[in-house]
Amino acid sequence: MMFKSVKTGVLAALLVGSAIIAHAQKKIAQGTITYGAEYSLPPEAAAMASQLPKEQKVKFNGNIMRMDMQQGPASIGFLQDIVDRKGLMLIDVPIIQKQFAVKMSKEEMESDEASFPKLSDFKATGEKQKVGGYNAEKYTYKDDKGNNYELWATNDIELPAGLSGSQFKDVKGALVKYTTFQQGAKVTLTLKNISEDKVGPLSLEIPSGYELKTMQEIMAMQGGGQ
């Protein structure tokens, strides 16, 4: 009888252990991530903070991710192939009934990234807490300007590699809270929710009805061209 209860206990432990392992290896290939966003802007741009979105939603399917935002009268969709490192910006301006597309090559994407501070020295601290419902561990890291940062990463789930940006490739796990750079601004993203919905195929092909433009042409239209 004693042996039977021990055996049952071992079996239960194995089942619980395998359930934990299965949960730890849960791979999410497509869905929508909702982040809370906090911006740290230079003093001259601080007034813009109130106009920036408090949430960011990122749709992803395999290697392609898409983020949508509203910028004044324009709706902007940004798609990126996180493996090939190419991008596509789709700009919809209903007020003038115009739709523009801007292609970004790997070289242009990397040139943009080169202007951001370089991140390095990622170190796991062993400190644990739950972020967005997931068990996470705190990491510290720094940039080449002498600034220190922290992030939280989880091994409960596996997201497509590179989804949070190539600078975080040395971190083991999915990032649930981290500080990064977008259009030159420092932003801290905190995971609020991951929805495993079917987002459908995402593509860098230009949809019909969109007029191909260069970024310089778009800037000139805004009066910001050089």
N, C-alpha and C positions, 0 to 999 in steps of 0.2 A: 504494500500500500504506500509505504514511504517512497519507494522507488518510483511508483506511478506518479505521485504528486511532484516529485523532483523532475521527472521527465516532462510532465505537463508544464511545469514552471519554465523549464528550458525551452520547450516548444513555444510557449507564450512569449518569452524573451526574444526568441529568434523571429517570431512573427512581428513583434513590435519593432525590433531592429530593422527588419526588411522594409517595414512601412516607413520608418524614418529615412532610410536610404532612398526609397522610392520617392519620397517627398523632396528629399534633398536634391534629387536629380531631375526634378520636374522641368522639362524643357518647354518653353513657350515660343513657338515659331512665328505666330502672328497674333496681333491684338492691338489694344490702345492703352498707352500709359498716360495717366494724368499726374502732372507734377504741380506742386505749389512753387511759385517763382518769387524770389526776392532779389532785387537789383542793388548793386553798389556802383553808383555813377560818380564821375568827377564833379566837383562843385558847379562847373559851368553848365552841366547837363542835368543837375539834380531836379530841376523843375519838370523834366520829362518823366520822372519816375512814376507819377500818378497816371500817366497815359499808357504805361506799359502793362501788358496782361498779367494778372495775379496768378493765372494758371496757364500751363502749357500742356497741350495734348499732342502726343506723338503716336502716330499709327505706324505699324511695321508689319512687314510680311517678308520673311527670309532676309535677303540682303538689302531690301529697300525700306527706307523710313520716310515718313511724310509729316511735316508740321505745318499747321495753318494758323494764320494770325490776321487780325484786322489792323490796318494802318491808315487812319483817316477814312477816306471814302473807298479805299482799295482793300480787297481781300487778297492775301498773299499766301500761296502754297509753296512750300520748299520741300523738294524731294531729293534724297541722296542715296546713292549706292554705297553702302558702308564698306564694301570689299573693293570695288573698282575705283572708289573715291571720286565719282563724278556726281554732278548735281544739276537740278533743273528748278528754276523759279517760275511760277505761274502767277501772273498779276491780273486780277479781274477788277475793272473800274466801271461798275454799272452806270454811274452818273453820266459817263460819256460813251457808254456802250462799246467799250474797248477791252480786249483781252491780249495780253502780251506774254511771251515766253522768253526766258533768258537761260541759255545753256551754260554750264560751268564745267570746264575740263578738269582733269585731275591736277594739272599744273596750276590752274587758277585757284582751285580749292586749297592746295598745299601752300600757295603763295599767301592766301588769306590767313591760314593757320600760322605761318611763319611770323606774322606780325603780333601774335598773341604771346604772352609769357610762356616759357617752357616749364613744364611740370616734371618733377623728379622726386626721388628719395621716398617712395611709398613704403610705409612701415605699418604693419599690423600692431595694434596696441594691446589686444586681448580684452579690451573693454567691450561689453555686449549690451545691446538694448533692442527693443522692437521699433522698427520704422515702417510705416505703411502696412502693419500687420505681419511683417517678416522679421525673423531673428537676424540681427545684423551685428557686424563687428566694426569697430572704429579704426580707421587708418589715418596717419598723418602724412602730409606731403608738403612740398615747398615749390616755389617758382624761382626763376633765375633773376628776379628783382629783389629777392630777400624776404618775400612774404611767405607766411606759414598758413596751411589750410588743414582741414580735416574732412573726411568723408566716411560714409557708412556703407558697407557692402554685405550682401546676403548670399548664402549658398543654398537657401531654400528653393531657389528657382534658377534656371539658366535662360538668359536672353541672348539673342544673336550677338556674336562677338563684334565689338566696335560700335555698338549702338550708342554708347555714351561718349564716343570720340576716341581716336587713336591714342591720345595722350594717356589714357587710363588702362592701356593694354597690360601693364604690370600688376594690376589689381586682380586678385582671384575672387570671383563672385560678381553678382549683378549689383550695380550701384543704386542705392535707394535714397541717398542724400549726398550731394557733392557740389562743389563750386567749379564752374567752368567759365568760358568766355564766348559771348555771342555778339557779333558785329562790334567787337572791341569793348563791350560792356561786361563787367563781372556779374555773374548771376549764380545764385545758389538754388538748386532744384531739389525739392523734397518729394519723394513718391507719396501720392495720396491713394492711388488705385491702379491696378492692372486689370483690364477687361480682356478676357480671352475670346473676343468676338472675331468673327470672320470679316476681315477688312477688305477681302477681295484682292485681286492682283494689283500691285503698284508698279508703275512703269515710268521710265525716263523718256518715253516717246512723247512728243508734243501733241496734245489733243487737237482735234480739228477746231478751227475757229480762232486759234491763238496765233498772233503775229510774232515772228521771231525777231528779237531785238538784242543788241549788246547791252551790257550794263552801263556803258558810257552813254548810249542813246537814251536809256531810261533816266539816268541822272540828268542829262541835258533837258529832258522833258519836265523834270521837277525844278529846273533852274539851278541844278547843282553841278552841271557839267563843267569841265575845264576847257 
